Amino acid sequence: MEVMDAPVLITRDDVCVRLGVCRSIVDRLVKSGELASFKIGASRRIPVSAIDDYVARRLSESSAA
């Protein structure tokens, strides 16, 4: 089995670091559905692709305004 260098799923705390925001903002984005996530057991995970999608949407919204 090949080991990947970058994780596909990350924790909320990792998302905080990547976006430079506090955990309550990440929790709000998850709760509102702006940031896709799912649970594995008791742990919530966010796909890295969901972060990329969120940032792209925000950039698109700001350039359209």
PyMOL commands that set and color helices and strands:
alter all, ss='L'
color gray80, all
select helices_A, chain A and resi 12-19+23-32+48-64
alter helices_A, ss='H'
color red, helices_A
select strands_A, chain A and resi 9-10+38-40+43-47
alter strands_A, ss='S'
color yellow, strands_A
deselect
rebuild
show_as cartoon
